[in-house]
Each structure stands twice: as C-alpha cells, then as structure tokens.
Amino acid sequence: MDRRTFLTSTGSATGLAVLTSLPAAGYERRGFITGLALPEVQPMPSKRLATGYGVCAHPNFNKATYRHTTAWMERLAGMNASYFRGMYAPNLPSVRLATSEARKHGLGWLATVTPEDLQQSKSELLTRLRHLRDNAADVVIAIEGVNESNSMSDGSRPSVDWAKRTVAVQKTIWDFVRATPALNHVKVVGPSLHATVDTARRDHLQLGSLGLQRYFDCAGLHRYFGGRYPNYHIDKRLRWIREAYGHVPTWVTETGYTNSVDNLTEHKPVPDRVSAAYGPLSLLEFAVRGCRSTRYELLDDPDDGAKNEVESNLGLWRTRGRKPSTWTEKPEVRVMRKFLASVKDPGPSYTPRPIRLKVTGPDEIRSLAVAKRNGNAAVLLWQARAIFDPINRRRIDVAPVNVRVKTAQSSTTVRVPAGEVVKFRL
C-alpha cells in the first residue's frame, strides 16, 4: 500500500478505516507536485457532516418501548447522533421529559407538529406551536410539515384537496416561526411525500404549483433503498424536488434499512451487518448532495424473536421486550458511534480554508474533503457499490480498488475496500 499504514479497528466491512502517513522513500518528492497544478477544493466543515445525522424516535408513543424516555434518549446521545425527529405533543408527560433530556444531552429536535390525516385545525396547530415556543425553543432545531399527506395509511388516495390543505398547514408553520424571535434559529422543513405511490412526481409538482416553496427553508424527502446501496433513486427524487420547487436545500427526514430478514414479500431487508456497513455510506451519499439525513428509527418493536415484520425491524436497537434491560444495540450503532466521533467538531460555525487536492480512481469511487477548526483536514473515500443483493439475498464480494490522492506535498495510493470509509489525513 505504497508504504502506508492501514489501520482499522474491526477488520470487517463495517469499520472506519484510517490511513496515516509515514515518511518513506520512493514517493514523489515533496514539492514535485506543485499546488498550482492541482484543483482547489473547498472542504466541508467536519461539524456540518457530524450534525447532519439524526435518528427518528417517537416521544409521543407511551405504550411500548418509547415510554422509557430517559433510556432511549441516553442511547441516542451515546451513539453521537446530533438530533432526533419526532412528534411534539404538548399534553404528554413523555414529551416534556424528552425536552428536558434533549436539553441535558445537547440533542436537537426536528419536530413534527401535525398529524398525517390533516384533521388538525389551524387553531389547534397554533396552540401547539405556542407551547413549543414557550417550552422547547432552545431544543428544537427545525419544524416539519405534514408527513406523507399524499397517501393514506391504508395506501388509498387522500381527499382531492389534500395538496391545498398541506400548503395551508405549511404556511401556518412558516408564518408562526418567522414572526417569533425565539425561533429565529429554527429551520422550517417542507412536507415529505410518500414516494412509492404512482402519483409521487405529480404530487410534488402539484404542491409546487400551489407555491409550497414559499413556506419552507428546506424541502422534505423520504428515501428508503429497499436493501440496495444507499444511492438508489436519490438523484431521481431530488430531481422531482427541483422540478417542483426549484433549487432548494433538502432535508431527508426518513431513510434506512429493515432487518426483517424472514420477510420475503415486502420491503427488501438486509442483515444487520450490511445495514451497519451502509450506515456511514448513507450519511455521506446524502451529504455530498447537500442533504441532512435522518435514520428511521431508534428502536425496533418487540417482535417475539421473529424478524418478519418490516416496521418492527427498522431500528438501531433490538428490543426483545419493552424494558430497556432487554434492548441490545445492532452493529450499526457501534459503526455510527465511531464514525460520528471521528468527524465531530463542536463549536461555532466556520469555513475551512480551500486545499489543493486531486483524487483519481475508478468510476465507483466517491470522495469528500472535510476539515476541523483546528486545521486538520482529511479526505473520506468509499466505493459506491453494493455489498448485498436484496433480491437473491446474498452477499456480494467486491474487490478493493486503488485510489490516487494527490496533494501539494505528496501523491499516495490508497486501497479502498467496499462497504467501508477510508479516512486519509491530509
């Protein structure tokens, strides 16, 4: 490996590989590659990558695992997630506890505030928003519009005026946030639509024709991959958003994988070690497109030991029972904890200095330069290739590839395995 040291803590396809430089003969000598010969690259602030990752949870669920608010909040904070997404329901003690626990752990809240059935009145919505303003303004980082209002829970079409009502709800949220000084820091996220119904693209266009884009800071998007590599149809869905709303930032409010490996007929599952490998790659695939992303979800539902319910096996923690003592973390938790710790960079926002950098490799190679406020910079390298076939339910063997990383000081060959992120320090 060009006399470099390749360090990984796992030796599997689920780790963060870190490559560190060692002085060695045989390299292109220092200064041979001039800075002017290389493209200038603007690194992403490492903090932006770290804070772009959140996890969906249900602080309003009081009859199952999520009733143990302190326990699930501790686990969320312990994996280095930046925020959680969940319903803000002011009359529930669990929501008040979630607010105080988020404050204690320094977690943000992407708050949903209106039910999917569009039955909430404007007066009820404003009452909820006022309660949020008065009790959770320091915790809430964003407020989201109606969830999947273009499809009913049973898969049927909603009422003919669903789009008009969705825009009306969004305008109420937007007007309230913009008129409230205590919420000046809060982003307003547009409604995320159900993307697998036949009318999905047309539904986006309909909302755009009604001016929805005037009432959000970020468009909302749900993007699940059906067991595939985590770039499946991302660009297609983002194109729908551009067609409907123009070039706007996008916040992915649901994404992830199910481990319901005994279910052969519905949403394609993956084994938990595959979802672990895809965890950091999913975050990166969204980040290079300018999107924050939110993993659905924190906890499985108790499933009697079976793995045949899609909705019951989307979590990062297995839950054999309701009590926290029965919960066990899946491999993805460990992988994400380590990855997020490696890019974490607390402090105020900042803009890194540009660097001279060129990455050369096969077409499937992706890269992202990141930098911390102390001046440390790195390029993250990965293969955009699947390591699992969800149709035939088998692992795919993908060979490592060599990538050339050129800086003003050196030119280095880096070996990049599939299913891992290689961090090359610059």
C-alpha positions in Angstrom: 0.0 0.0 0.0 2.7 2.4 -1.0 4.5 2.1 2.3 1.4 3.4 4.2 -0.1 2.0 7.4 -3.7 0.9 7.1 -5.5 0.9 10.5 -8.9 -0.4 11.2 -10.5 -1.5 14.4 -12.9 -4.1 13.0 -11.2 -5.9 10.2 -14.7 -6.1 8.6 -16.8 -4.2 6.2 -18.4 -2.2 8.9 -15.5 -0.1 10.2 -13.9 3.3 9.6 -10.5 2.8 8.1 -7.9 5.4 9.0 -4.9 5.8 6.9 -2.0 7.7 8.4 1.2 9.0 6.6 4.6 7.6 7.3 7.8 9.1 5.9 9.1 6.7 3.2 11.5 6.7 0.3 10.1 6.1 -3.2 7.4 8.7 -3.0 7.2 11.6 -5.5 9.4 14.0 -3.6 7.9 16.9 -1.6 7.3 19.9 -3.8 7.3 17.9 -7.1 3.6 18.3 -7.3 3.0 22.0 -7.2 -0.1 23.4 -5.6 -0.9 25.3 -8.8 -1.1 22.0 -10.8 -4.0 20.7 -8.6 -7.6 21.8 -8.4 -8.6 23.9 -5.4 -11.2 22.1 -3.2 -13.4 23.6 -0.6 -13.6 21.1 2.3 -16.9 20.6 4.1 -16.7 21.7 7.7 -16.5 18.4 9.7 -19.1 19.8 12.1 -21.6 20.0 9.2 -21.2 16.3 8.4 -21.5 15.3 12.1 -24.6 17.4 12.7 -26.2 16.2 9.5 -27.0 12.9 11.1 -30.1 12.4 13.2 -32.4 9.5 14.2 -36.2 9.2 14.2 -37.9 8.4 17.5 -41.4 8.6 19.0 -41.6 10.6 22.2 -45.4 10.5 21.8 -45.6 6.7 22.0 -46.4 5.9 25.6 -47.5 2.2 25.5 -44.4 0.4 24.1 -40.6 0.8 24.2 -40.5 4.6 23.7 -42.3 5.0 27.0 -38.8 4.7 28.6 -37.8 8.2 27.5 -34.7 8.6 29.6 -33.4 5.2 28.4 -33.8 5.8 24.7 -32.5 9.4 24.9 -29.3 8.2 26.7 -28.8 5.7 23.9 -29.3 8.3 21.2 -26.8 10.6 22.8 -24.4 7.8 23.4 -24.1 7.0 19.7 -23.1 10.6 18.9 -26.3 11.5 17.0 -26.9 15.2 16.7 -30.7 15.3 16.8 -33.9 13.3 16.8 -37.1 13.6 14.8 -40.4 13.1 16.5 -43.8 14.4 17.2 -44.1 17.4 19.6 -47.4 16.7 21.5 -47.6 19.3 24.3 -50.0 17.4 26.6 -47.9 14.3 27.1 -45.5 14.0 30.1 -43.2 12.0 27.9 -42.8 14.9 25.5 -42.0 17.2 28.4 -39.4 14.7 29.7 -37.9 14.3 26.1 -37.5 18.1 26.1 -35.5 18.2 29.3 -33.5 15.1 28.3 -32.6 16.6 25.0 -31.5 19.8 26.8 -29.4 17.7 29.2 -27.7 15.7 26.4 -27.3 18.6 23.9 -29.6 17.0 21.4 -31.6 18.9 18.8 -35.2 18.2 18.0 -36.6 18.1 14.4 -40.2 18.4 15.5 -43.3 17.3 13.6 -46.3 19.1 14.8 -49.3 18.0 12.8 -50.9 14.6 12.2 -50.8 12.9 8.8 -54.6 12.9 8.4 -54.8 16.7 8.1 -57.6 16.8 10.6 -55.9 19.3 12.9 -57.5 22.7 12.9 -55.4 25.9 12.4 -56.3 26.9 16.0 -55.0 23.6 17.3 -51.8 23.8 15.3 -51.1 27.4 16.6 -51.7 26.2 20.2 -49.1 23.5 19.7 -46.6 25.9 18.1 -47.1 28.4 21.0 -46.4 25.6 23.5 -43.3 24.6 21.6 -42.1 28.3 21.6 -42.7 28.6 25.3 -41.2 25.3 26.4 -38.8 23.9 23.9 -37.4 26.8 21.7 -33.9 26.1 22.8 -34.1 22.4 21.9 -36.0 22.5 18.6 -33.8 23.0 15.6 -36.4 22.5 12.9 -40.2 22.2 12.5 -41.5 19.9 9.7 -44.8 20.0 7.8 -47.3 17.2 7.2 -45.9 13.7 6.9 -46.8 11.9 3.6 -50.1 13.7 3.1 -50.4 12.3 -0.4 -51.2 8.8 0.8 -53.5 7.5 3.5 -52.1 4.9 6.0 -54.0 2.1 4.2 -52.4 3.1 0.8 -55.5 4.8 -0.6 -55.6 8.3 -2.1 -56.4 11.2 0.2 -59.1 13.7 -0.3 -59.0 15.7 -3.5 -58.0 18.9 -1.7 -55.0 17.3 0.2 -52.4 19.4 -1.6 -54.2 22.7 -0.8 -54.6 21.7 2.8 -51.0 20.6 3.0 -49.8 24.0 1.8 -52.1 25.8 4.2 -50.6 23.9 7.1 -47.1 24.7 5.9 -47.9 28.4 5.6 -49.2 28.4 9.2 -46.0 26.9 10.4 -43.8 29.2 8.3 -45.7 32.4 9.3 -45.5 31.5 13.0 -41.8 30.7 13.0 -40.9 33.8 11.0 -42.9 36.0 13.4 -41.4 34.5 16.5 -38.0 35.9 17.6 -37.4 32.9 20.0 -37.5 30.6 16.9 -35.2 32.7 14.7 -32.7 29.8 14.6 -35.3 27.2 13.7 -35.5 25.8 10.1 -38.8 25.1 8.5 -38.9 21.8 6.6 -41.4 21.1 4.0 -43.7 18.0 3.9 -42.1 14.7 2.9 -44.3 12.9 0.4 -44.9 9.1 0.1 -42.6 8.4 -2.8 -43.6 4.9 -3.9 -47.2 5.7 -5.0 -47.8 6.1 -8.7 -48.6 9.8 -8.4 -45.5 10.8 -6.4 -43.9 13.0 -9.1 -47.2 14.6 -10.0 -47.9 15.2 -6.3 -44.6 17.2 -5.9 -45.5 19.3 -9.0 -49.0 20.0 -7.6 -47.6 21.3 -4.4 -45.1 23.4 -6.3 -47.9 24.9 -8.4 -49.6 26.0 -5.2 -46.5 27.8 -4.0 -45.3 25.5 -1.3 -41.7 26.6 -1.8 -42.5 30.0 -0.4 -43.1 28.4 3.0 -40.0 26.3 3.9 -36.2 26.7 4.3 -35.6 23.0 3.2 -37.7 20.6 1.2 -38.5 17.4 3.0 -37.8 14.0 1.5 -38.2 10.3 2.4 -35.8 7.9 0.7 -35.6 4.3 1.5 -33.4 2.0 -0.6 -35.1 -1.4 -0.5 -32.0 -3.2 0.6 -29.9 -1.6 -2.2 -26.7 0.5 -2.0 -27.6 3.9 -0.4 -27.8 6.0 -3.5 -30.7 4.2 -5.1 -33.0 6.8 -6.7 -31.7 9.7 -4.6 -30.9 11.8 -7.7 -34.3 10.9 -9.2 -36.2 12.1 -6.1 -34.1 15.2 -5.8 -34.9 15.9 -9.4 -38.6 15.8 -8.6 -38.0 18.4 -5.9 -36.1 20.7 -8.3 -38.8 20.3 -10.8 -41.5 21.2 -8.3 -39.7 23.9 -6.1 -36.5 24.9 -7.9 -33.0 24.6 -6.5 -33.7 24.4 -2.7 -31.9 22.7 0.2 -33.3 19.3 1.1 -33.6 17.6 4.5 -34.1 13.8 4.3 -36.4 13.2 7.3 -36.6 9.4 6.9 -34.1 6.8 5.5 -32.8 3.5 6.5 -33.0 -0.3 6.2 -35.1 -3.0 7.7 -33.6 -6.2 9.2 -36.8 -8.2 8.8 -34.8 -11.0 7.1 -37.6 -13.5 7.4 -40.0 -11.4 5.3 -39.6 -12.3 1.6 -42.6 -10.5 0.2 -42.4 -6.8 1.2 -39.7 -4.1 1.6 -36.4 -5.9 0.9 -34.4 -6.5 4.1 -30.7 -6.7 4.7 -28.8 -8.5 7.5 -27.8 -6.2 10.3 -24.1 -6.3 9.4 -25.0 -5.0 5.9 -27.1 -2.1 7.3 -24.1 -1.4 9.6 -21.8 -1.1 6.6 -24.2 1.1 4.8 -24.8 3.5 7.8 -21.9 5.9 7.2 -22.2 5.5 3.4 -25.8 6.6 3.5 -24.8 9.7 5.5 -22.1 10.5 3.0 -24.2 9.9 -0.1 -26.7 12.4 1.2 -24.0 14.8 2.5 -22.3 15.1 -0.9 -25.7 16.1 -2.3 -26.0 18.8 0.3 -28.7 16.9 2.4 -29.0 16.2 6.1 -30.4 12.7 6.7 -32.4 11.1 9.5 -32.2 7.4 10.2 -35.5 5.6 10.7 -35.5 4.6 13.5 -34.0 4.2 17.0 -35.8 1.2 18.4 -37.3 -2.0 16.9 -40.7 -3.1 18.1 -40.8 -6.2 20.2 -41.4 -8.9 17.5 -41.5 -12.2 19.6 -38.0 -13.1 18.4 -39.1 -13.2 14.7 -37.8 -11.0 12.0 -40.8 -10.9 9.7 -42.3 -7.5 10.2 -40.8 -4.7 8.2 -41.9 -1.9 10.6 -40.8 -3.8 13.6 -37.2 -4.2 12.5 -36.2 -0.8 11.2 -34.5 0.1 14.5 -30.9 0.5 15.6 -31.6 -1.3 18.8 -33.2 -4.8 19.1 -35.9 -4.9 21.7 -36.9 -8.3 22.8 -39.2 -6.7 25.4 -40.4 -3.3 26.4 -37.9 -2.9 29.3 -34.6 -1.2 28.4 -32.7 -4.1 30.0 -33.8 -6.3 27.1 -32.5 -3.9 24.4 -29.3 -4.6 22.5 -27.6 -2.5 20.0 -27.1 -3.6 16.5 -23.7 -3.4 14.7 -24.8 -0.2 13.0 -24.8 1.6 16.3 -21.2 0.8 17.0 -20.1 1.8 13.5 -22.0 5.1 13.5 -20.8 5.9 17.0 -17.2 5.6 15.9 -17.7 7.4 12.5 -19.5 10.3 14.1 -16.9 10.6 16.8 -14.2 10.8 14.1 -15.9 13.8 12.4 -17.3 15.5 15.5 -16.1 19.1 15.9 -18.1 21.1 18.4 -18.0 24.9 18.4 -19.4 27.8 16.3 -19.8 27.5 12.6 -16.8 28.2 10.5 -15.5 28.0 6.9 -12.3 25.9 6.3 -9.6 27.2 4.0 -9.5 25.7 0.5 -6.9 23.0 -0.2 -5.2 21.7 -3.3 -6.3 18.1 -3.9 -7.0 15.6 -6.6 -8.5 12.2 -6.2 -8.1 9.7 -9.1 -9.7 6.3 -9.2 -12.3 4.0 -10.8 -15.8 5.4 -11.6 -17.3 3.9 -8.4 -15.0 5.9 -6.1 -16.5 8.8 -4.2 -14.7 11.3 -2.0 -15.4 14.1 0.4 -12.8 16.5 1.8 -13.6 17.6 5.4 -11.8 19.9 7.8 -11.9 20.8 11.5 -11.5 24.1 13.1 -8.0 23.2 14.4 -6.9 23.0 10.8 -6.8 19.2 10.5 -8.2 18.1 7.1 -8.9 14.7 5.6 -10.4 13.2 2.5 -13.0 10.4 3.0 -13.0 7.7 0.3 -15.5 5.0 -0.4 -16.8 2.7 -3.1 -20.4 3.4 -4.3 -21.0 -0.3 -4.8 -23.5 -2.7 -3.3 -22.2 -5.4 -1.0 -25.5 -7.3 -0.8 -28.1 -8.5 -3.3 -31.5 -8.0 -1.7 -33.3 -9.9 -4.5 -31.2 -13.1 -4.2 -30.5 -12.5 -0.5 -26.7 -13.0 -0.7 -23.5 -11.1 0.0 -21.7 -9.6 -3.0 -17.9 -9.9 -3.0 -16.4 -6.6 -4.2 -12.7 -6.3 -4.5 -10.8 -3.3 -3.0 -9.7 -0.7 -5.5 -6.7 1.6 -5.6 -7.2 5.4 -5.5 -4.6 8.1 -6.1 -4.6 11.0 -3.7 -2.5 14.0 -4.7 -1.8 17.0 -2.5 0.8 19.8 -2.9 3.1 17.7 -0.7 2.7 14.1 -1.9 1.0 11.6 -4.2 -0.3 8.4 -2.4 -2.0 5.3 -3.5 -4.9 4.4 -1.1 -6.6 1.0 -1.1 -10.4 1.4 -0.6 -12.4 -1.7 0.3 -16.2 -1.9 -0.4 -18.5 -1.2 2.5 -16.0 0.9 4.4 -15.0 4.6 4.6 -11.3 5.2 4.4 -10.2 8.5 6.1 -6.9 9.8 4.6 -5.5 12.6 6.7 -4.1 15.5 4.6 
